[in-house]
């Protein structure tokens, strides 16, 4: 599965990072602004 970017993200970043990335992508699809401050 080396060609699957989401699998690579999950392996390297863990579940939390993969979930946040999914949330950001969903916001982008819907045209919703997501502000990240950390």
C-alpha positions as CSV (number, residue, x, y, z in Angstrom):
1,X,0.0,0.0,0.0
2,X,2.9,2.3,-0.5
3,X,1.0,4.2,-3.2
4,X,-1.9,5.2,-0.8
5,X,-1.3,8.6,0.7
6,X,-3.9,8.3,3.3
7,X,-2.5,5.0,4.6
8,X,1.0,6.6,4.7
9,X,-0.5,9.6,6.6
10,X,-2.1,7.3,9.1
11,X,1.1,5.3,9.6
12,X,3.3,8.3,10.0
13,X,1.1,10.7,11.9
14,X,-1.2,8.5,13.8
15,X,-5.0,8.4,14.1
16,X,-5.4,12.0,15.4
17,X,-3.4,13.6,12.5
18,X,-5.3,11.5,10.0
19,X,-8.6,12.5,11.5
20,X,-7.7,16.2,11.5
21,X,-6.5,16.0,7.9
22,X,-9.9,14.4,6.9
23,X,-11.7,17.3,8.7
24,X,-9.6,19.9,6.9
25,X,-10.3,18.2,3.5
26,X,-14.0,18.1,4.2
27,X,-14.0,21.8,5.1
28,X,-12.1,22.6,1.9
29,X,-14.7,20.6,-0.1
30,X,-17.5,22.5,1.4
31,X,-15.8,25.9,1.2
32,X,-15.7,26.3,5.0
33,X,-12.7,28.2,6.5
34,X,-10.7,26.2,9.0
35,X,-8.5,28.2,11.3
36,X,-5.7,26.2,13.0
37,X,-3.9,27.8,15.9
38,X,-1.5,25.8,17.9
